Amino acid sequence: QVQLVESGGGSVQPGGSLRLSCVTSGFTFDSMPIGWFRQAPGKEREGVSCISASGMTQNYARFVRGRFAISRDNGKKSVYLQMNGLQPEDTAVYHCATGPDACRDEWTHWGHGTQVTVAS
């Protein structure tokens, strides 16, 4: 059974930082791309970032480029999202997600998410 469990969300002030983590099980982690999408109330789901199976390639949505950094640890079957320079518009539930086409925003499995709130 595929499982993805996120942690690390919270409330921060504008300009603050958070590091999200996602621990996975139930699939061959080091053969799959994996990434993060977010969803704010009343808005469409949007892809944030993804990383290739090897970790050599990272993609970012234009609205987080230069502020967020994705990484993975294949030995720990985990993916991370370092978020710097957070702004109120980054407020959303962040989900880690995987699938063969995860880096084309096509996910087959995702976790329940972790809430990120940015407010002064």
ROSE-4610 file (N, C-alpha, C; in Angstrom, 1 decimal, always signed):
// ROSE-4610
residu = [Q/Q/Q/V/V/V/Q/Q/Q/L/L/L/V/V/V/E/E/E/S/S/S/G/G/G/G/G/G/G/G/G/S/S/S/V/V/V/Q/Q/Q/P/P/P/G/G/G/G/G/G/S/S/S/L/L/L/R/R/R/L/L/L/S/S/S/C/C/C/V/V/V/T/T/T/S/S/S/G/G/G/F/F/F/T/T/T/F/F/F/D/D/D/S/S/S/M/M/M/P/P/P/I/I/I/G/G/G/W/W/W/F/F/F/R/R/R/Q/Q/Q/A/A/A/P/P/P/G/G/G/K/K/K/E/E/E/R/R/R/E/E/E/G/G/G/V/V/V/S/S/S/C/C/C/I/I/I/S/S/S/A/A/A/S/S/S/G/G/G/M/M/M/T/T/T/Q/Q/Q/N/N/N/Y/Y/Y/A/A/A/R/R/R/F/F/F/V/V/V/R/R/R/G/G/G/R/R/R/F/F/F/A/A/A/I/I/I/S/S/S/R/R/R/D/D/D/N/N/N/G/G/G/K/K/K/K/K/K/S/S/S/V/V/V/Y/Y/Y/L/L/L/Q/Q/Q/M/M/M/N/N/N/G/G/G/L/L/L/Q/Q/Q/P/P/P/E/E/E/D/D/D/T/T/T/A/A/A/V/V/V/Y/Y/Y/H/H/H/C/C/C/A/A/A/T/T/T/G/G/G/P/P/P/D/D/D/A/A/A/C/C/C/R/R/R/D/D/D/E/E/E/W/W/W/T/T/T/H/H/H/W/W/W/G/G/G/H/H/H/G/G/G/T/T/T/Q/Q/Q/V/V/V/T/T/T/V/V/V/A/A/A/S/S/S]
num = [1/1/1/2/2/2/3/3/3/4/4/4/5/5/5/6/6/6/7/7/7/8/8/8/9/9/9/10/10/10/11/11/11/12/12/12/13/13/13/14/14/14/15/15/15/16/16/16/17/17/17/18/18/18/19/19/19/20/20/20/21/21/21/22/22/22/23/23/23/24/24/24/25/25/25/26/26/26/27/27/27/28/28/28/29/29/29/30/30/30/31/31/31/32/32/32/33/33/33/34/34/34/35/35/35/36/36/36/37/37/37/38/38/38/39/39/39/40/40/40/41/41/41/42/42/42/43/43/43/44/44/44/45/45/45/46/46/46/47/47/47/48/48/48/49/49/49/50/50/50/51/51/51/52/52/52/53/53/53/54/54/54/55/55/55/56/56/56/57/57/57/58/58/58/59/59/59/60/60/60/61/61/61/62/62/62/63/63/63/64/64/64/65/65/65/66/66/66/67/67/67/68/68/68/69/69/69/70/70/70/71/71/71/72/72/72/73/73/73/74/74/74/75/75/75/76/76/76/77/77/77/78/78/78/79/79/79/80/80/80/81/81/81/82/82/82/83/83/83/84/84/84/85/85/85/86/86/86/87/87/87/88/88/88/89/89/89/90/90/90/91/91/91/92/92/92/93/93/93/94/94/94/95/95/95/96/96/96/97/97/97/98/98/98/99/99/99/100/100/100/101/101/101/102/102/102/103/103/103/104/104/104/105/105/105/106/106/106/107/107/107/108/108/108/109/109/109/110/110/110/111/111/111/112/112/112/113/113/113/114/114/114/115/115/115/116/116/116/117/117/117/118/118/118/119/119/119/120/120/120]
x = [+0.8/+0.0/+0.9/+0.6/+1.4/+1.0/+2.0/+1.7/+2.7/+2.2/+3.0/+2.5/+3.4/+3.1/+3.9/+3.2/+3.9/+3.9/+4.9/+5.1/+5.8/+5.8/+6.7/+5.9/+4.6/+3.8/+3.7/+3.1/+2.9/+2.5/+2.6/+2.3/+3.5/+3.8/+4.9/+4.5/+5.4/+5.2/+5.7/+5.3/+5.9/+7.4/+8.0/+9.5/+10.1/+9.3/+9.8/+10.0/+10.5/+10.9/+10.2/+10.0/+9.6/+10.3/+10.4/+10.9/+9.9/+9.3/+8.4/+9.1/+8.7/+9.2/+8.1/+8.4/+7.5/+8.2/+7.7/+8.2/+7.2/+7.8/+7.0/+7.2/+6.3/+6.4/+5.5/+5.7/+4.8/+5.1/+6.2/+6.6/+8.1/+8.6/+10.0/+10.4/+10.8/+11.0/+12.0/+13.1/+14.2/+14.0/+12.8/+12.5/+11.4/+11.0/+9.8/+10.2/+9.7/+9.8/+8.8/+9.0/+8.1/+8.1/+7.1/+7.0/+6.0/+5.7/+4.7/+3.7/+2.4/+1.4/+0.8/+0.1/-0.6/-2.1/-2.9/-4.3/-4.7/-5.1/-5.7/-7.2/-7.9/-9.4/-10.0/-10.8/-11.5/-10.7/-9.5/-8.6/-8.3/-7.8/-7.4/-6.1/-5.9/-4.7/-3.6/-2.4/-1.3/+0.0/+0.7/+2.0/+3.0/+3.8/+4.8/+6.2/+6.6/+7.9/+8.0/+8.9/+9.1/+10.6/+11.0/+12.4/+12.4/+13.3/+13.4/+13.8/+13.7/+14.0/+15.5/+16.4/+17.8/+18.1/+17.2/+17.5/+18.3/+18.6/+19.5/+18.7/+17.4/+16.6/+15.5/+15.4/+14.4/+13.6/+12.3/+11.5/+10.7/+10.5/+9.8/+8.7/+7.6/+6.6/+7.2/+6.8/+7.4/+7.2/+6.1/+5.8/+6.6/+7.4/+8.2/+9.7/+10.0/+11.4/+12.2/+13.4/+14.3/+14.0/+12.9/+12.5/+12.5/+12.0/+11.8/+12.9/+13.3/+14.2/+13.8/+13.7/+13.3/+14.5/+14.4/+15.5/+14.9/+15.7/+15.2/+16.4/+16.0/+17.0/+16.4/+17.0/+16.5/+16.7/+17.7/+18.0/+16.9/+16.3/+15.3/+13.9/+13.8/+12.5/+11.8/+12.5/+11.9/+12.1/+11.2/+11.4/+11.2/+11.9/+11.8/+11.5/+10.9/+10.7/+11.1/+12.3/+12.7/+12.0/+11.3/+10.5/+11.1/+11.6/+12.1/+11.3/+11.4/+10.7/+9.2/+8.6/+7.2/+6.3/+5.3/+4.4/+2.9/+2.0/+0.6/+0.0/+0.4/-0.2/+0.3/+1.3/+1.8/+0.9/+0.0/-0.9/-1.7/-1.6/-2.3/-2.0/-2.7/-2.3/-1.3/-0.2/+0.9/+0.9/+0.8/+0.8/+2.0/+2.6/+3.6/+2.9/+3.4/+2.7/+3.7/+3.3/+4.2/+3.4/+4.1/+3.5/+4.5/+4.4/+5.3/+5.5/+4.4/+4.4/+4.3/+4.8/+4.7/+5.2/+6.3/+6.8/+6.1/+5.0/+4.0/+2.7/+2.8/+1.6/+0.5/+1.0/+0.0/+0.4/-0.4/+0.0/-1.0/-0.4/-1.3/-1.5/-0.6/-0.7/-0.2/-0.9/-0.5/-0.9/-0.3/-0.6/-1.7/-2.0/-3.1/-2.8/-1.5/-1.1/-0.7/+0.0/+0.3/+0.0/-0.6/-1.1/+0.1/+0.2/+1.2/+0.4/+0.5/-0.2/+0.9/+0.8/+1.7/+0.9/+1.1/+0.3/+1.1/+0.8/+1.5/+0.7]
y = [-1.2/+0.0/+1.2/+2.1/+3.3/+4.3/+4.8/+5.8/+7.0/+8.2/+9.4/+10.2/+10.6/+11.3/+12.6/+13.7/+15.0/+15.5/+16.3/+17.0/+18.3/+19.2/+20.4/+21.7/+21.6/+22.8/+23.6/+24.8/+25.6/+27.0/+27.9/+29.3/+30.2/+31.0/+31.9/+33.3/+34.2/+35.6/+35.7/+36.7/+36.9/+37.1/+36.4/+36.4/+35.2/+34.5/+33.4/+32.1/+31.1/+29.8/+28.6/+27.6/+26.3/+25.2/+24.1/+22.9/+21.8/+21.4/+20.3/+19.0/+17.9/+16.6/+15.6/+14.6/+13.6/+12.3/+11.4/+10.0/+9.1/+8.2/+7.3/+5.9/+5.0/+3.6/+3.0/+1.7/+1.0/+1.0/+1.6/+1.6/+1.8/+1.6/+1.7/+3.1/+3.7/+5.2/+5.7/+5.0/+5.5/+5.3/+4.8/+4.7/+5.7/+6.5/+7.4/+8.9/+9.7/+11.2/+11.5/+12.5/+12.9/+14.4/+15.0/+16.4/+16.9/+18.1/+18.8/+19.6/+19.5/+20.4/+21.0/+22.1/+22.8/+23.2/+23.3/+23.7/+24.7/+25.8/+26.8/+26.8/+27.2/+27.1/+27.9/+27.2/+27.8/+28.0/+27.4/+27.5/+26.1/+26.1/+24.9/+24.3/+23.0/+22.4/+22.9/+23.2/+23.7/+23.0/+22.6/+22.0/+23.0/+22.6/+23.5/+23.2/+21.9/+21.5/+20.0/+19.5/+18.1/+17.8/+16.5/+16.1/+14.7/+14.5/+13.3/+12.1/+10.9/+9.7/+9.8/+10.2/+10.2/+11.4/+12.4/+13.7/+14.7/+14.3/+15.2/+16.4/+16.3/+17.3/+17.8/+19.1/+19.7/+20.7/+20.7/+21.7/+22.5/+23.8/+24.7/+25.5/+25.7/+26.6/+28.0/+28.8/+30.2/+31.0/+30.7/+31.5/+31.2/+30.1/+29.7/+29.7/+29.9/+29.7/+30.8/+30.3/+31.2/+31.2/+30.8/+30.8/+29.4/+28.4/+27.1/+26.2/+25.1/+24.1/+22.7/+21.8/+20.5/+19.6/+18.5/+17.6/+16.2/+15.2/+13.8/+13.0/+12.1/+11.1/+9.8/+9.1/+7.8/+6.8/+6.9/+5.9/+6.0/+7.2/+7.4/+7.4/+7.2/+7.2/+8.5/+9.6/+10.9/+12.0/+13.0/+14.2/+15.4/+16.5/+17.6/+18.9/+19.9/+21.2/+22.3/+22.9/+24.1/+25.3/+26.0/+27.2/+28.4/+29.3/+30.6/+31.7/+32.9/+34.0/+33.8/+33.2/+32.9/+34.1/+34.1/+35.2/+34.7/+35.6/+35.2/+34.4/+34.6/+33.9/+32.4/+32.1/+30.7/+29.9/+30.5/+29.8/+28.8/+27.5/+26.4/+25.1/+24.1/+22.7/+22.2/+21.7/+21.2/+19.7/+19.1/+17.6/+17.1/+16.1/+15.4/+14.4/+14.2/+13.4/+12.7/+11.5/+10.8/+10.2/+9.6/+8.9/+9.0/+8.1/+8.1/+9.5/+10.3/+11.6/+12.7/+12.5/+13.5/+14.9/+14.9/+16.2/+16.8/+16.2/+16.9/+17.1/+17.2/+17.5/+16.4/+15.2/+14.1/+13.1/+13.1/+12.3/+11.1/+10.0/+8.8/+8.6/+9.1/+8.9/+10.2/+10.6/+11.7/+11.6/+12.4/+12.3/+13.2/+13.2/+14.1/+15.5/+15.8/+17.2/+17.8/+18.9/+19.7/+21.2/+21.8/+23.2/+24.2/+25.1/+26.2/+27.5/+28.3/+29.6/+30.7/+31.7/+32.8/+34.1/+34.7/+35.9/+36.7/+38.0/+38.9/+39.0]
z = [+0.0/+0.0/+0.0/-1.0/-1.1/+0.0/+0.7/+1.7/+1.6/+1.8/+1.8/+3.0/+3.9/+5.1/+5.2/+5.2/+5.2/+6.7/+6.9/+8.2/+7.9/+9.0/+8.9/+8.6/+8.4/+8.2/+9.4/+9.3/+10.5/+10.1/+11.1/+10.8/+10.9/+10.0/+10.0/+9.5/+9.8/+9.3/+7.9/+7.1/+5.8/+5.9/+4.9/+4.9/+5.7/+6.4/+7.1/+6.3/+7.0/+6.3/+7.0/+6.2/+6.7/+5.9/+6.5/+5.7/+5.9/+4.8/+4.7/+4.5/+5.1/+4.9/+4.5/+3.8/+3.4/+3.4/+4.2/+4.3/+3.6/+2.8/+1.9/+2.2/+1.8/+1.8/+0.8/+0.5/-0.4/-1.9/-2.3/-3.7/-3.8/-5.0/-5.2/-5.3/-4.2/-4.1/-5.1/-5.2/-6.0/-7.5/-7.9/-9.3/-9.8/-8.9/-9.2/-9.0/-9.9/-9.6/-8.5/-7.8/-6.7/-6.5/-6.0/-5.8/-4.9/-5.0/-4.1/-4.9/-4.5/-5.0/-3.8/-4.0/-3.0/-3.4/-2.4/-2.7/-1.6/-2.0/-1.1/-1.1/-0.1/-0.1/-1.3/-2.0/-3.1/-4.4/-4.4/-5.5/-6.1/-7.3/-8.0/-7.4/-7.4/-7.0/-8.0/-7.5/-8.4/-8.0/-9.0/-8.8/-8.3/-7.4/-6.8/-7.3/-7.1/-7.5/-7.6/-8.4/-8.5/-8.7/-8.4/-8.6/-9.2/-10.1/-10.8/-9.9/-10.3/-9.5/-9.0/-9.9/-9.5/-8.6/-8.6/-7.9/-8.7/-10.0/-10.8/-11.4/-11.5/-12.1/-11.2/-11.0/-10.2/-11.0/-10.9/-11.6/-10.5/-10.9/-9.9/-10.7/-10.1/-10.6/-10.5/-11.5/-11.6/-10.3/-9.6/-8.4/-7.2/-7.3/-6.1/-6.5/-7.8/-8.3/-7.6/-7.0/-6.3/-4.8/-4.4/-3.0/-2.4/-3.1/-2.6/-3.2/-2.5/-3.0/-2.6/-3.6/-3.3/-3.3/-2.5/-2.4/-2.0/-2.2/-1.8/-1.2/-0.4/+0.2/-0.1/-1.1/-1.5/-0.5/+0.3/+1.4/+2.5/+2.7/+3.7/+3.1/+1.8/+1.0/+1.4/+1.4/+1.8/+0.8/+0.7/-0.1/+0.8/+0.5/+1.3/+0.5/+1.1/+0.4/+1.4/+1.1/+1.9/+1.3/+2.1/+1.7/+2.4/+1.6/+2.2/+1.6/+2.2/+1.7/+1.5/+2.5/+2.4/+2.4/+1.6/+1.5/+1.7/+2.1/+2.4/+1.2/+0.0/-1.1/-1.2/-0.3/-0.2/+0.7/+1.4/+2.3/+1.6/+2.1/+1.4/+2.2/+1.8/+2.2/+1.2/+1.7/+0.8/+0.9/-0.3/-0.4/-1.1/-0.7/-1.5/-2.3/-3.5/-4.5/-5.5/-5.9/-6.8/-8.0/-8.9/-10.0/-11.2/-12.2/-13.3/-14.0/-14.0/-14.6/-13.6/-12.4/-11.4/-11.8/-12.6/-13.1/-14.2/-14.6/-15.5/-14.8/-13.5/-12.6/-12.8/-13.0/-13.1/-12.0/-10.9/-9.7/-9.6/-9.1/-8.9/-7.4/-6.6/-5.1/-4.4/-3.4/-2.6/-1.1/-0.3/+1.1/+1.5/+2.8/+3.3/+3.4/+3.4/+3.4/+4.7/+4.7/+5.8/+5.6/+6.6/+6.4/+6.6/+5.6/+5.7/+5.7/+6.8/+6.9/+7.1/+6.2/+6.2/+6.5/+7.6/+8.0/+9.0/+9.0/+10.0/+11.2]
